Each structure stands twice: as structure tokens, then as C-alpha cells.
Amino acid sequence: MVNTYVLVHGMFLGGWCWARVARLLTGAGHRVFTPTQTGLGERHHLLSPSIGMDTFIQDLVNVIEFEELEQVILVGHSFGGMAATGAADALPKRIRRLVYLDGAVPQPGHAFAEQLPTEIRSKRLAAAQEVRGTRCFMPTNPALMGVKAADELSWFHRRMTPHPVKTYLDPIQLRQAPEKGPACTFIRCNKPYYSPADTSGELARNIPGWHYREIAESHGCIINAAHNVAKLLQEIPL
């Protein structure tokens, strides 16, 4: 069966971070889209103070609508789970399954920042800087995600871009909670557990009807374990 995947990146990244996973899925005959959110990656020249969670959601909605995609397997890695949820909420009939890959599972009217431990949230906000008139978080060390090889660390460092703070603080507007929308899978990385994903991971573990599993990989699995991620995405029950 040929599947259609839309892969959503996390903070500081862009569609480029999915290159290895996308190559494997495409090689297996699937259709793969890796959109970059406005103001990040190759779209960093569009950075502006107006970019918020609604912008990120609309980015994904536009890809799905303009590419006329149906039966989409929508995958949100890390912070990408926020916008992926918003897009699934806006276009539920076009989403076959929503997949959180160590991703953020939002609740209606709440911001991503609320999911983080107070210490992490406060530290990030205090370190934010202004970039071309936009308050931004500055790229973190990819080693924190478990990326270890020197060439991979360099690859990340060269491409990571500042991330607009507004997307982090905006309450997400959803018509219903994620558990009432399209079928969901949560894949949680446990080698080691990634503390910013703990709130969502524990929530997902206890939602009746959700497909929940853990893998012995780090949060940076899309780089460190691309083969395993591609295999998992093709094995998800549909």
C-alpha cells in the first residue's frame, strides 16, 4: 500500500531534518512531504513578530489543501506535534492517522510552554533574544536531543535557525481535544526520556484507544535512527 506522509519538524529545524527518513519512505514507494514552518529553515527570511501558532497550523493546512492530499499520515516530531494537531483539527477528514513522535500533545486553549517543567520554561524565556525585531529562542545544542556524531552535530549547527517565541506562548485554538479527532499513535523515545516530552508522553499513555509504544532511541531519532523511524511509520496500524 502506498501511504502519504506529511512530516512536521520541531523547534529550530526545518523540513531538511527529515531528509533521511523521507528518503527511506520515498524509496519504499510512499509519497512524502516535509514542509518547513514560516520563519525557520530555508524560510528564515520570513521571520516576523506576527508568526504564531496559527501561522504554523496554516502552513500545514495549506500543504494538505494545495497538494490535494487525502488519507494523510501526519507526523509531528517534538514541538511539531502542536501544529500537526491543529492541522488535524482543521482537516479531520483528510487525516488517516496523527502520529506524535516524542511530540507535544496540546489541549484546547493551552500553550506549549505550559507543558514544560518550570525550570526549563523559565530558562528558555530568559535566554530569548531579539532577531530582526522578533523575540526568538536561539538554537540549542543538538547534543541535548541525543545527536552525537561530530558530522551530524555540524550538520545540525549549520542549519538550525532562531525560533519565534510567540509560537511557544500562543494558546492553541482547537475545536476539540486531540483524543476526539483522528486516530492517534504516540511513539515515545526512552533512551533516555526527553523531559520536555514527558507531559505529553504520560498523557498519551493513558488515553483509551490510542496506539502507544516506546522505542529505545533518543529524541533525535530522526537523525540517529532514521531506518527505525521509517520502519515504525510503515508499521503503524491504519
Helices and strands as residue ranges (DSSP letters): E 4-8, G 15-18, H 19-27, E 31-33, G 41-46, H 53-66, E 72-77, H 80-90, G 92-94, E 95-101, G 112-115, H 118-127, E 129-131, E 134-137, G 142-145, H 150-159, E 163-164, H 166-169, G 178-180, E 184-189, G 195-197, H 198-205, E 211-215, H 221-224, H 226-235
